[in-house]
């Protein structure tokens, strides 16, 4: 055992446990710290603390909440070097990636403070003129959130940003692989003046223990970023009472490159997004359909771009072995490796950026979310229905289209069943709604549509004429 111990935050208190979980730096394979392993009695403490925190925070004036949240963002930025370093150690991210991850946390805090002030509370028409009707938005209540490991602090921002701005309290469970920076961020909340119990962050290695949070009637909203299988388990465990859900789940993002596309630009943008964060991105291109007329040129350009890629490690050796097996299975089925395909020797869980050609639709690389540095390229022709190919998946989180023809781009954007479609350039921002269709989830992160999920919509009618 080595490294520092990082306590949980429950009700404003630092909480440790006798049993701990190791956190490993995926760049070295070495233990860098320990976190507590939550016990069942502590889940009760979490719920009690969050309930009390909600009562205080929801009754705090919007102006005071704004002041405190903005102060919190400033405090986080004054600790940015320590938090970014910790993030790099627990994820293996290169510095620029870690800086982006951290920066999204403070961006979300500031954005949702502003968005809360823009929410409308309209007066509604009464046909007889006897009543004054209006809509009032109020904080929903206690929120429970489960986070993925690929962008730890971005994911924290996606959840505490709208929760705090709306007036909710929250219990967060970061992934056990990457909890350290999230815990440190939570402990800085007290310095900003955020009341005890408003932000609670727990760690746990036993999936059964946090289920107690979901089975309780106290949480009003359950939110998650993770796999579809995990999302279904979370929702199923929550059905003891009526709750709201906002879950961003698995993806299998298609890319369509038409024959009239700027091939080099398309290849560069697809490769850059595919190998960002070592392919461990929910909106990463997963199936790249390229028209036969530009198929060879696209592969050549993509391979050239891949030579320039510098990646961090995969999050664990288990994940690296899973991705390598997907490559081996594809090659056994007739796919050809254009570049990469191997683990990198030495410490850590590194793998070469990999491009596969002659991939078929039935291969696992086409049917499953890869979540690793592998770009499968499939050929299509004018005889194929490329939109049907893109929609041939149970997922619908993100999609990408490259074409010089506006009508083609608009038709593809309209007909692809996905929560977002980017034409000619991938683009994501906190101002834009992010979420999926089909088995990729319900609800939205980012944008005004996210904060609305953390608030009730109440109709009030007042008799004004008897």
C-alpha positions as CSV (number, residue, x, y, z in Angstrom):
1,X,0.0,0.0,0.0
2,X,1.3,3.5,-0.9
3,X,0.1,7.0,-1.5
4,X,-2.2,9.4,0.4
5,X,-5.6,8.6,1.9
6,X,-8.5,10.6,0.5
7,X,-11.6,10.8,2.8
8,X,-15.2,11.0,1.6
9,X,-17.3,14.1,2.2
10,X,-20.6,13.5,4.0
11,X,-22.6,16.3,5.5
12,X,-19.5,18.6,5.5
13,X,-17.4,16.0,7.4
14,X,-14.4,14.1,6.2
15,X,-15.3,10.4,6.5
16,X,-12.9,7.5,6.4
17,X,-13.5,3.7,6.7
18,X,-11.5,0.8,8.0
19,X,-11.7,-0.8,4.5
20,X,-10.1,1.1,1.6
21,X,-9.8,0.9,-2.1
22,X,-6.5,1.4,-4.0
23,X,-6.4,4.0,-6.9
24,X,-3.8,3.2,-9.6
25,X,-2.0,5.6,-12.0
26,X,-2.6,3.9,-15.4
27,X,0.6,5.5,-16.8
28,X,2.7,3.5,-14.3
29,X,0.5,0.8,-12.9
30,X,1.4,2.0,-9.4
31,X,-0.9,2.7,-6.5
32,X,-1.1,6.4,-5.8
33,X,-3.7,6.6,-3.1
34,X,-6.5,5.0,-1.1
35,X,-10.2,5.9,-0.7
36,X,-12.8,4.7,1.7
37,X,-15.1,1.8,1.0
38,X,-18.6,3.1,1.9
39,X,-20.6,1.1,4.5
40,X,-24.4,0.6,4.5
41,X,-24.9,2.8,7.7
42,X,-23.0,5.6,5.9
43,X,-25.6,5.6,3.1
44,X,-28.2,6.6,5.7
45,X,-25.9,9.4,6.9
46,X,-25.6,10.6,3.2
47,X,-29.3,10.7,2.7
48,X,-29.9,12.5,6.0
49,X,-27.2,15.0,5.3
50,X,-28.4,15.7,1.7
51,X,-31.9,16.1,2.9
52,X,-30.8,18.7,5.5
53,X,-28.5,20.4,3.0
54,X,-31.4,20.7,0.5
55,X,-33.6,22.4,3.0
56,X,-31.0,25.0,3.7
57,X,-29.7,25.5,0.1
58,X,-33.2,25.6,-1.5
59,X,-34.2,28.4,0.9
60,X,-31.1,30.4,0.2
61,X,-31.9,33.3,-2.1
62,X,-30.9,33.0,-5.8
63,X,-28.6,36.0,-5.4
64,X,-26.7,34.4,-2.4
65,X,-26.5,31.1,-4.3
66,X,-25.0,32.8,-7.2
67,X,-22.4,34.6,-5.1
68,X,-21.4,31.4,-3.3
69,X,-21.2,29.3,-6.5
70,X,-19.0,31.9,-8.3
71,X,-16.8,32.1,-5.2
72,X,-16.5,28.2,-5.4
73,X,-15.4,28.4,-9.0
74,X,-12.8,31.0,-8.1
75,X,-11.5,28.8,-5.2
76,X,-11.3,25.8,-7.5
77,X,-9.2,27.8,-10.0
78,X,-6.9,29.0,-7.3
79,X,-6.2,25.3,-6.6
80,X,-6.0,24.4,-10.3
81,X,-2.4,23.2,-10.3
82,X,-3.0,20.7,-7.5
83,X,-6.2,19.4,-8.9
84,X,-4.9,19.1,-12.5
85,X,-1.8,17.2,-11.3
86,X,-4.0,14.9,-9.3
87,X,-6.2,14.4,-12.3
88,X,-3.2,13.5,-14.5
89,X,-2.0,11.0,-11.9
90,X,-5.3,9.1,-11.5
91,X,-6.3,9.1,-15.2
92,X,-2.9,9.1,-17.0
93,X,-4.2,12.1,-19.1
94,X,-1.7,14.3,-20.9
95,X,-1.7,17.8,-19.3
96,X,-3.7,19.5,-22.1
97,X,-6.4,16.9,-21.7
98,X,-6.4,17.3,-17.9
99,X,-6.6,21.1,-18.2
100,X,-9.7,20.8,-20.4
101,X,-11.3,18.3,-18.0
102,X,-10.7,20.6,-15.1
103,X,-11.7,23.7,-17.0
104,X,-15.1,22.3,-17.9
105,X,-15.9,22.0,-14.2
106,X,-15.5,25.7,-13.5
107,X,-17.1,26.5,-16.9
108,X,-20.2,24.5,-15.9
109,X,-20.5,26.2,-12.5
110,X,-20.5,29.7,-14.1
111,X,-22.7,28.8,-17.0
112,X,-25.5,27.2,-14.9
113,X,-25.5,30.2,-12.5
114,X,-26.3,32.4,-15.5
115,X,-28.7,29.9,-17.0
116,X,-30.7,29.8,-13.7
117,X,-31.4,33.5,-14.2
118,X,-32.7,33.0,-17.7
119,X,-35.3,30.4,-16.9
120,X,-38.8,31.6,-17.8
121,X,-41.7,31.5,-15.3
122,X,-44.6,32.6,-17.6
123,X,-48.0,34.0,-16.9
124,X,-50.7,31.8,-18.6
125,X,-53.8,33.1,-20.3
126,X,-57.2,32.5,-18.6
127,X,-60.0,32.4,-21.2
128,X,-62.6,33.8,-18.7
129,X,-60.3,36.4,-17.1
130,X,-61.2,35.2,-13.6
131,X,-57.8,33.8,-12.7
132,X,-54.2,34.7,-12.7
133,X,-52.2,31.6,-13.7
134,X,-48.4,31.4,-13.7
135,X,-45.7,28.8,-13.7
136,X,-43.2,28.6,-10.9
137,X,-39.9,26.7,-11.0
138,X,-38.6,25.3,-7.7
139,X,-35.6,23.1,-6.8
140,X,-36.5,19.5,-7.3
141,X,-34.8,18.0,-4.2
142,X,-32.0,15.6,-3.4
143,X,-30.0,14.3,-6.4
144,X,-28.0,11.1,-6.6
145,X,-25.4,10.9,-9.3
146,X,-23.1,8.1,-10.6
147,X,-20.2,9.2,-12.7
148,X,-17.9,7.7,-15.3
149,X,-14.1,7.6,-15.1
150,X,-13.1,9.0,-18.5
151,X,-13.6,12.8,-17.7
152,X,-13.9,12.9,-13.9
153,X,-14.1,16.6,-13.3
154,X,-16.1,17.4,-16.5
155,X,-18.6,14.8,-15.3
156,X,-18.7,16.4,-11.8
157,X,-19.4,19.8,-13.5
158,X,-22.2,18.4,-15.6
159,X,-23.9,17.4,-12.4
160,X,-23.1,19.9,-9.6
161,X,-23.4,22.8,-12.0
162,X,-27.1,22.5,-12.6
163,X,-27.8,21.0,-9.2
164,X,-26.3,23.9,-7.3
165,X,-27.7,26.6,-9.6
166,X,-31.2,25.0,-9.2
167,X,-31.0,24.8,-5.4
168,X,-30.6,21.1,-5.1
169,X,-28.3,19.0,-2.9
170,X,-26.4,16.1,-4.4
171,X,-24.7,12.8,-3.5
172,X,-22.1,11.9,-6.1
173,X,-20.4,8.6,-6.5
174,X,-17.4,9.0,-8.8
175,X,-15.9,5.9,-10.5
176,X,-13.6,4.0,-8.1
177,X,-10.9,4.1,-10.8
178,X,-10.7,8.0,-10.7
179,X,-12.2,9.4,-7.5
180,X,-9.3,11.5,-6.2
181,X,-9.7,14.9,-7.9
182,X,-13.5,14.7,-7.4
183,X,-13.1,14.2,-3.6
184,X,-10.6,17.1,-3.4
185,X,-13.1,19.3,-5.3
186,X,-15.9,18.4,-2.9
187,X,-13.8,19.3,0.2
188,X,-13.2,22.8,-1.2
189,X,-17.0,23.5,-1.2
190,X,-16.9,24.4,2.5
191,X,-14.3,27.1,1.9
192,X,-16.7,28.7,-0.5
193,X,-19.6,28.8,2.0
194,X,-21.7,26.0,0.5
195,X,-23.7,24.6,3.4
196,X,-22.9,21.2,4.8
197,X,-24.8,18.4,3.1
198,X,-25.3,20.2,-0.2
199,X,-22.4,18.4,-1.9
200,X,-21.6,14.9,-0.7
201,X,-19.1,12.6,-2.4
202,X,-18.7,8.9,-1.6
203,X,-16.6,6.0,-2.8
204,X,-17.5,2.4,-2.8
205,X,-16.3,-0.9,-4.4
206,X,-19.4,-2.9,-3.7
207,X,-22.3,-2.1,-6.1
208,X,-24.9,-3.3,-3.6
209,X,-24.1,-0.7,-1.0
210,X,-25.0,2.5,-3.1
211,X,-28.2,0.7,-4.1
212,X,-29.5,1.8,-0.7
213,X,-29.4,5.4,-1.9
214,X,-31.5,4.5,-4.9
215,X,-34.0,2.4,-3.0
216,X,-34.7,5.3,-0.6
217,X,-37.6,7.7,-1.1
218,X,-35.5,10.7,-0.4
219,X,-33.8,11.3,-3.8
220,X,-36.0,13.0,-6.4
221,X,-33.6,12.7,-9.3
222,X,-31.2,10.0,-10.2
223,X,-28.6,10.9,-12.8
224,X,-25.7,8.9,-14.3
225,X,-23.0,8.9,-16.9
226,X,-22.0,5.3,-17.9
227,X,-22.9,2.2,-19.8
228,X,-26.4,1.2,-20.8
229,X,-26.2,-1.9,-18.7
230,X,-25.2,0.1,-15.7
231,X,-27.9,2.7,-16.4
232,X,-30.6,0.0,-16.5
233,X,-29.4,-1.4,-13.2
234,X,-29.4,2.0,-11.6
235,X,-32.9,2.8,-12.8
236,X,-34.2,-0.6,-11.8
237,X,-32.9,-0.2,-8.3
238,X,-34.6,3.2,-8.1
239,X,-38.1,2.0,-8.7
240,X,-39.2,1.6,-5.1
241,X,-40.6,5.2,-5.5
242,X,-41.4,7.5,-8.3
243,X,-38.2,9.4,-9.3
244,X,-36.9,11.5,-12.2
245,X,-34.1,10.2,-14.3
246,X,-31.4,11.8,-16.4
247,X,-28.9,9.3,-17.8
248,X,-26.3,9.5,-20.5
249,X,-25.4,5.9,-21.5
250,X,-23.6,4.0,-24.2
251,X,-22.8,5.1,-27.7
252,X,-21.9,3.7,-31.1
253,X,-21.4,6.8,-33.1
254,X,-21.5,6.5,-36.9
255,X,-19.5,8.7,-39.3
256,X,-20.6,9.1,-42.9
257,X,-18.1,10.4,-45.3
258,X,-19.7,11.2,-48.7
259,X,-17.8,11.1,-52.0
260,X,-18.0,15.0,-52.3
261,X,-16.4,15.5,-48.8
262,X,-13.1,17.2,-48.2
263,X,-11.4,13.9,-47.6
264,X,-8.3,15.2,-45.8
265,X,-10.2,17.5,-43.5
266,X,-12.7,14.7,-42.7
267,X,-9.9,12.2,-42.0
268,X,-8.1,14.7,-39.7
269,X,-11.2,15.6,-37.7
270,X,-12.3,12.0,-37.3
271,X,-8.9,10.8,-36.3
272,X,-8.5,13.7,-33.8
273,X,-11.8,12.9,-32.1
274,X,-11.3,9.2,-32.3
275,X,-8.0,9.2,-30.5
276,X,-8.8,12.0,-28.1
277,X,-8.6,10.7,-24.5
278,X,-7.3,7.4,-25.9
279,X,-10.7,6.8,-27.5
280,X,-12.3,6.7,-24.1
281,X,-15.0,9.2,-25.1
282,X,-18.7,8.5,-25.2
283,X,-19.2,10.5,-28.5
284,X,-16.0,9.0,-30.1
285,X,-16.5,7.8,-33.7
286,X,-17.2,4.1,-33.5
287,X,-18.1,3.2,-37.1
288,X,-16.7,5.1,-40.0
289,X,-18.7,4.6,-43.2
290,X,-16.7,6.0,-46.2
291,X,-18.0,6.1,-49.8
292,X,-16.1,3.8,-52.1
293,X,-14.9,6.6,-54.4
294,X,-12.9,8.2,-51.5
295,X,-12.3,5.1,-49.4
296,X,-8.6,4.6,-50.2
297,X,-7.9,8.3,-50.0
298,X,-9.6,8.6,-46.6
299,X,-7.6,5.6,-45.2
300,X,-4.3,7.0,-46.4
301,X,-5.1,10.5,-44.9
302,X,-6.3,8.9,-41.6
303,X,-3.2,6.8,-41.3
304,X,-1.0,9.8,-41.9
305,X,-2.8,11.8,-39.2
306,X,-2.7,8.9,-36.8
307,X,1.1,8.9,-37.0
308,X,1.1,12.3,-35.3
309,X,-1.2,11.2,-32.4
310,X,0.2,11.2,-28.9
311,X,-2.1,9.4,-26.5
312,X,-2.2,8.6,-22.8
313,X,-2.9,5.1,-21.4
314,X,-6.2,3.2,-21.2
315,X,-7.6,3.4,-17.8
316,X,-6.7,-0.2,-16.8
317,X,-5.0,-3.3,-18.1
318,X,-8.4,-5.0,-18.2
319,X,-9.7,-2.3,-20.5
320,X,-6.6,-2.6,-22.7
321,X,-7.0,-6.3,-23.0
322,X,-10.7,-5.9,-23.9
323,X,-9.8,-3.5,-26.7
324,X,-7.0,-5.6,-28.0
325,X,-9.3,-8.6,-28.2
326,X,-11.7,-6.6,-30.3
327,X,-8.9,-5.9,-32.7
328,X,-7.9,-9.6,-32.8
329,X,-11.5,-10.7,-33.4
330,X,-11.9,-8.2,-36.2
331,X,-8.7,-9.4,-37.9
332,X,-9.7,-13.0,-37.6
333,X,-13.0,-12.0,-39.3
334,X,-11.3,-10.5,-42.3
335,X,-10.5,-6.9,-41.2
336,X,-7.0,-5.5,-42.0
337,X,-4.9,-3.4,-39.7
338,X,-3.8,-0.2,-41.4
339,X,-1.7,1.0,-38.4
340,X,-1.3,0.1,-34.7
341,X,-3.0,-2.9,-33.3
342,X,-0.6,-3.6,-30.4
343,X,0.0,-2.9,-26.8
344,X,2.9,-0.6,-26.1
345,X,5.7,-2.3,-24.1
346,X,6.7,-0.8,-20.8
347,X,4.9,0.6,-17.7
348,X,1.3,1.5,-17.8
349,X,-1.6,0.5,-20.0
350,X,-0.6,2.1,-23.3
351,X,-1.8,0.9,-26.8
352,X,-1.0,2.1,-30.3
353,X,-3.6,4.2,-32.1
354,X,-5.2,1.6,-34.4
355,X,-7.1,1.9,-37.7
356,X,-8.9,-1.1,-39.3
357,X,-10.1,-1.3,-42.8
358,X,-12.4,-3.9,-44.6
359,X,-14.5,-4.0,-41.4
360,X,-17.9,-5.6,-41.8
361,X,-21.2,-4.6,-40.1
362,X,-21.4,-7.9,-38.1
363,X,-18.1,-7.5,-36.3
364,X,-18.0,-6.6,-32.7
365,X,-16.2,-3.4,-33.5
366,X,-19.3,-2.3,-35.5
367,X,-21.9,-3.6,-32.9
368,X,-20.3,-2.7,-29.6
369,X,-19.0,0.6,-28.1
370,X,-15.2,0.3,-28.5
371,X,-14.2,2.9,-25.9
372,X,-10.6,2.7,-26.9
373,X,-8.1,3.8,-29.6
374,X,-9.5,1.8,-32.6
375,X,-11.1,3.3,-35.7
376,X,-13.0,0.8,-37.8
377,X,-13.6,1.9,-41.4
378,X,-16.4,0.5,-43.5
379,X,-17.0,1.0,-47.3
380,X,-20.4,2.0,-48.7
381,X,-21.6,2.7,-52.3
382,X,-24.5,4.5,-54.0
383,X,-26.4,1.2,-53.9
384,X,-26.4,1.3,-50.0
385,X,-28.7,3.2,-47.8
386,X,-26.1,4.9,-45.7
387,X,-28.6,6.4,-43.3
388,X,-29.9,2.9,-42.5
389,X,-26.3,1.8,-42.0
390,X,-25.8,4.6,-39.5
391,X,-29.0,3.8,-37.7
392,X,-28.3,0.0,-37.5
393,X,-27.6,0.1,-33.8
394,X,-29.5,0.2,-30.5
395,X,-27.6,3.3,-29.5
396,X,-28.1,6.9,-30.5
397,X,-25.8,9.3,-28.7
398,X,-23.8,11.1,-31.4
399,X,-23.2,11.0,-35.2
400,X,-21.0,12.8,-37.7
401,X,-21.5,13.6,-41.4
402,X,-19.0,15.0,-43.9
403,X,-20.3,16.4,-47.3
404,X,-20.0,19.5,-49.5
405,X,-23.7,19.4,-50.3
406,X,-26.0,21.2,-47.9
407,X,-29.1,19.2,-48.9
408,X,-27.2,15.9,-48.2
409,X,-26.0,17.2,-44.8
410,X,-29.4,18.4,-43.8
411,X,-31.1,15.1,-44.9
412,X,-28.6,13.1,-43.0
413,X,-28.9,15.3,-39.9
414,X,-32.7,14.9,-40.0
415,X,-32.8,11.1,-40.6
416,X,-30.0,9.8,-38.4
417,X,-31.5,8.8,-35.0
418,X,-29.1,10.3,-32.6
419,X,-29.1,12.9,-29.8
420,X,-26.6,15.1,-31.8
421,X,-25.4,15.2,-35.3
422,X,-22.4,17.3,-36.3
423,X,-22.0,18.1,-40.0
424,X,-18.4,18.7,-41.3
425,X,-16.9,19.2,-37.8
426,X,-17.4,17.7,-34.4
427,X,-18.5,20.4,-31.9
428,X,-19.5,20.2,-28.2
429,X,-20.1,23.0,-25.7
430,X,-21.7,23.5,-22.3
431,X,-24.3,25.7,-24.1
432,X,-25.5,22.8,-26.3
433,X,-27.8,20.0,-25.1
434,X,-26.0,16.6,-24.8
435,X,-27.9,13.4,-24.5
436,X,-29.0,10.3,-26.4
437,X,-31.9,8.6,-28.1
438,X,-32.8,4.9,-28.0
439,X,-30.6,2.9,-25.5
440,X,-28.2,5.9,-25.1
441,X,-30.3,7.4,-22.3
442,X,-32.8,10.0,-21.4
443,X,-32.5,13.6,-20.4
444,X,-29.8,16.1,-21.2
445,X,-26.5,17.3,-19.8
446,X,-25.4,20.9,-20.6
447,X,-27.6,23.7,-21.8
448,X,-30.8,25.1,-20.3
449,X,-32.5,21.7,-20.9
450,X,-30.3,20.2,-18.2
451,X,-31.1,22.7,-15.4
452,X,-34.8,22.3,-16.1
453,X,-34.4,18.6,-15.0
454,X,-33.3,19.8,-11.6
455,X,-36.4,21.9,-11.1
456,X,-40.1,21.3,-10.7
457,X,-42.7,23.0,-12.9
458,X,-45.6,24.1,-10.7
459,X,-48.8,25.8,-12.0
460,X,-50.3,28.3,-9.7
461,X,-53.8,29.8,-10.1
462,X,-55.2,32.7,-8.1
463,X,-58.8,33.8,-8.3
464,X,-59.0,37.5,-9.1
465,X,-62.7,37.9,-10.0
466,X,-65.5,36.2,-8.1
